[in-house]
Amino acid sequence: MVRRASLLALVKRSFSVVYLKSGRIIALDCVNAIKDYVQGRALDSGAGLW
């Protein structure tokens, strides 16, 4: 599990959690983080951002 949040995000009450299994993304939780959600969906569709 990888948690992403910046100081500004903490003030805005937003965060993202990426769940990994064997180095692959298996789930993505984004709370009030639309940009993270969109990027995560692109990763899920195999767009090759990573």
Kinemage of the C-alpha trace (Angstrom):
@kinemage 1
@onewidth
@group {chain A} dominant
@subgroup {mainchain}
@vectorlist {calphas} color= white
{ca met a 1} P 0.000 0.000 0.000
{ca val a 2} L 1.295 3.436 -0.946
{ca arg a 3} L -0.370 6.542 0.467
{ca arg a 4} L -0.010 9.902 -1.242
{ca ala a 5} L -0.878 13.208 0.402
{ca ser a 6} L 0.719 16.628 0.426
{ca leu a 7} L 0.415 19.352 3.054
{ca leu a 8} L -2.046 21.207 0.829
{ca ala a 9} L -3.983 17.969 0.310
{ca leu a 10} L -4.243 17.503 4.066
{ca val a 11} L -5.765 20.964 4.377
{ca lys a 12} L -8.220 20.118 1.582
{ca arg a 13} L -8.862 16.697 3.157
{ca ser a 14} L -7.842 14.701 0.114
{ca phe a 15} L -5.623 11.661 -0.281
{ca ser a 16} L -4.974 8.651 -2.486
{ca val a 17} L -4.022 5.095 -1.636
{ca val a 18} L -2.553 2.718 -4.213
{ca tyr a 19} L -2.680 -0.992 -3.418
{ca leu a 20} L 0.071 -3.095 -4.959
{ca lys a 21} L 0.465 -6.848 -5.273
{ca ser a 22} L 3.637 -8.279 -6.792
{ca gly a 23} L 4.493 -4.809 -8.108
{ca arg a 24} L 1.174 -4.363 -9.927
{ca ile a 25} L -1.646 -1.982 -9.059
{ca ile a 26} L -4.656 -3.927 -7.812
{ca ala a 27} L -6.751 -1.074 -6.388
{ca leu a 28} L -6.832 2.695 -6.090
{ca asp a 29} L -8.699 4.713 -3.461
{ca cys a 30} L -8.939 8.455 -4.094
{ca val a 31} L -10.757 10.720 -1.677
{ca asn a 32} L -11.356 14.220 -3.055
{ca ala a 33} L -8.435 13.684 -5.482
{ca ile a 34} L -9.868 13.733 -9.000
{ca lys a 35} L -6.472 14.100 -10.719
{ca asp a 36} L -5.171 10.999 -8.954
{ca tyr a 37} L -8.283 9.073 -9.938
{ca val a 38} L -7.958 10.019 -13.611
{ca gln a 39} L -4.274 9.089 -13.670
{ca gly a 40} L -5.018 5.812 -11.907
{ca arg a 41} L -7.687 4.946 -14.469
{ca ala a 42} L -5.160 5.647 -17.234
{ca leu a 43} L -2.698 3.272 -15.558
{ca asp a 44} L -5.406 0.642 -15.233
{ca ser a 45} L -6.236 0.871 -18.940
{ca gly a 46} L -2.613 0.205 -19.866
{ca ala a 47} L -1.794 3.699 -21.128
{ca gly a 48} L 1.782 3.176 -19.991
{ca leu a 49} L 2.232 6.160 -17.706
{ca trp a 50} L 4.543 4.151 -15.425
